[in-house]
Amino acid sequence: MGHDAQGIDAVLADFARRPNVPMIDDHLREAMTLCIERGLDRLPVPGSGQTLLRWQQLAAVGGIDLALLKLYEGHTDALAILQELACAPFTEPGIWGVWAAEPPSARVGVSARNGDEVRLNGRKAWCSGAQQIDYALITAWTADDQPQLVAVRLDQPGITIDAQAWQAVGMATTASVDVHFDSAVGHCVGESGAYLSRPGFWQGGAGIAAAWYGAAASLARTLHRQRQQGRPDPHADAHLGSVDAALHGASAALHACAAWIDAHPEADARLSVQRVRAQVEMAVEHVCRHVGRALGATPFCRDPQFARLAVDLPVFIRQSHAERDLAQLGELLAARETEDWSL
């Protein structure tokens, strides 16, 4: 045969590990700026009596483009947080983000506090949209190891962006990069610990599930249009029926959760939110599987919006922590005297 003793995997190892080409989509900032100019970012805050309306808007943007939704959700979340904590650190308009990931290897510390102004040092990971936004709310840590929410202006000395580690294909253009702080100026938002203790923390956590839902519903609409126009195909119709059942259940769960939050705006919404996130995640994974099997390769290769949603959504729903979140839900239920499963 004449084959080299080295296996093909060893011969092509460098090729397999080649870096993905960095991607920056200037259209994202343009689209986000347009949303702000048209007032489309002025959503009802969670628990205001119009929580469902807020989630419907998140779902609508999610069904258009998930990279845009990532910017839009972060911006509208920041506006809701600032309103809830009664803070307006900057007067100039701009695009906001919220960076609250806390991996053990990346931490930002607060130092040299003067009133509400502080200096920030350290590295923040998973900073979505850092190359496209103007302001960020970040979680940082005080000298006595207490969490503090801080607002920062990104166009200042002492802030640098490192995008080398971002190798995503799905959600590539949002670039959740590392940001380094070297004595950068920040402004405290709320008291220490207020970010996590406020009712809006868990209320806002369900909004992302509405965005998952919107993207899945958009993929499902492609299947629905194909079944309206295509030749008779009972297998494709079965996939459509399965998709409809999953989406209908997820929609009902989102409606019920929004109504509960509006009826209990100051309550701890964790149980309701953990439930609805789990329900929507399962529905989304079901929809992705059945839509792909029903439609085949064509929309993945020839429909730009469908193709982006299809590659972005499996990455985006990993904002759920899968079995870890389910374990937390089970732990909450196990601590309750009743399970509340009566019809």
Buried (B, 14 or more C-beta within 10 A) or exposed (E): EEEEEEEEEEEEEEEEEEEEEBBEBEEBBEBBBEBBEEEBBEBBBBBBEBBBEBBBBBBBBBBBBBBBBBBBBBBBBBBBBBEBBEBEBBEEEBBBBBBBBBEEEBBBBBEEBEEBEBBBBBBBBBBBBBBBBBBBBBBBBBEEEEBBBBBBBBEEEBBEEBBEEBEBEBBBBBBBBBBBBEEBBBBBBBEBEBBEEBBBBBBBBBBBBBBBBBBBBBBBBBBBEBBEEEEEEEEBBEBBEBBBEBBEBBBEBBEBBBEBBBEBBEBEBBBBBBBBBBBBBBBBBBBBBBBBBBBEEEBEEEBEBBEBBBBBBEBBBEBBEEEEBBEBBEEEBEEEEEEEEEE
